[in-house]
Amino acid sequence: MNTAYFRADGACIGIIDGEGVEMEIPNAAHVVSVATDVSPNLIWCDENGIVHPKNKFEIVVATNTVSGIPVGTRVHLPNESVDIDDGTLELEVAMPTTMLVILEHPRYLTEQVEVSCEG
């Protein structure tokens, strides 16, 4: 077993080899024992200290939009990052292009999608 450290939002800060290893980690809200083969990129921790596997986003990609995005997701675009508060990302462009969009949320697997955009 190893020791995993999580922020209050559920994101795994890191995993230390060995069970019961106590280190002072800034911003760690939960300290939990996990199996030795667990990747910090594949798990999150709820407010009760229970570890869960991350889920895949269930989004819908259409021209100039991505919908079904969980609230609190950070979306990285080529020139900026935005936090989603209503479940939808609407992209405005001057000319037709394909934009790479990266979605990050503590409870979901980080995902990259390409969005076709029309000006």
Sequence and secondary structure as in RCSB ss.txt:
>XXXX:A:sequence
MNTAYFRADGACIGIIDGEGVEMEIPNAAHVVSVATDVSPNLIWCDENGIVHPKNKFEIVVATNTVSGIPVGTRV
HLPNESVDIDDGTLELEVAMPTTMLVILEHPRYLTEQVEVSCEG
>XXXX:A:secstr
 EEEEE TTSBEEEEESSTT     TT  EEEEE TT  GGGEEE TTS EEE B    EEETTEEE   TT EE
E SS EEE SSSEEE   SS EEEEEEEEETTEEEEEEEEEE  
